Amino acid sequence: MSSLHIAVLPGDGIGIEVTDEALTVLHHLARIDNTLALDFEMLEGGAGHYRRTGVALSEATIQRAEKADAILFGAMGLPHIRYPDGREIAPQIDLRERLDLYAGVRPVRTIPGIPPVLSNPRAAMLDFVLIRESTEGLFAGRLTGGTTDDRIATDVLEVTRAGTERVVDFAFRLAARRRQTGGTVTCVDKANVLASMAFFRKVFDEVAARHTDVGSSHMYVDAAALNLVRRPWDFDVIVTENMFGDILSDLGAGLLGGMGFAPSADIGDRHAVFQPCHGSAPDIMGTGKANPIGMFLSVAMMLDWLAERHGDAACARAAHSIRAAVDRAFASGSVMPIELGGSDTTQAVTAAILSAVDEVD
């Protein structure tokens, strides 16, 4: 039985802490099911690494990650450590661009037992996915933007046909697999103002015409922000430009109860990175306040992706066990992270999930 090779980049701050807890859960699952064969390679990178070496993510590390079957990522960057031009260290963006990880997948699925943020009872049963195009958009100009005479700052928003077609196609294929939740893709843009967004919508419509089994709709980004608060249960799959997706995915995390609950994946045709949506949170590192649930659910996404890619039933079982354990632990009231005003530390949350894993059929 050959092992699947997982490159692990804990990074900075609480990224290191939640990665440690995730590996604890994965090792526990492997003891329960000896057919779950994962091999972990620890790799360095991030703001702390940049301060020590002058390099945030070395070429050797990128090459090692590129050879892995999947990449598990904690969080990278620290506000007080920056490049000379003032930008924060963000190797996760470098990885997206280098490995062509064009689909940023941000699920929003509420967990039973967590008090809903919105008063409507339907807010306790959310299940939609935001797909963020992750290789172009406003982020495309992050290394070429600049200022003129300290008077004008300029960045370029780039939308290409190829980039839009592939991420929209990804969104429609995902919606087709989620037919029980509605099977609809909503294009979120600003097509009434920006030529780039009108083009994004045009290409969306062309791709939608090839997916007649899935519904489609349009919404301007400002209206989408409004409706994600007013009626988030109306959404199934959302696809949008890079910056819009960056912002709206944090709104989605807020609907879950906080950033600590939000998982994510950056997926390409050959590679994928899985990480919680939160950052390195240096203000709480070392205090035991970090919520590892977003990382656990990111691990479940990784296992699902590996299961589909390699036909690995053990990975599929492990992914199910993690999600079922999270639901069971919170539904029973046996755990409440500090993020939600509870008293359970990072390690206590992990212990509760491990106990629930043992109870999952």
Secondary structure, DSSP 8 states (H G I E B T S, - for coil): ---EEEEEEEESTHHHHHHHHHHHHHHHHHHH-TT--EEEEE---SHHHHHHHS-SS-HHHHHHHHHSSEEEEEE--BTTBB-TTS-B--HHHHHHHHHT--EEEEEEE--TTS--SSSSGGGGG-EEEEEEE-SSBGGGGTTT-EEETTTEEE---B--HHHHHHHHHHHHHHHHHTGGGT-EEEEEE-TTT-HHHHHHHHHHHHHHTT-TTSEEEEEEHHHHHHHHHH-GGG-SEEEE-HHHHHHHHHHHHHHHTSGGG-EEEEE-SS-EEEEESS---TTTTTTT----HHHHHHHHHHHHHHHHHHT-HHHHHHHHHHHHHHHHHHHTT---BGGGT--B-HHHHHHHHHHHHHH--
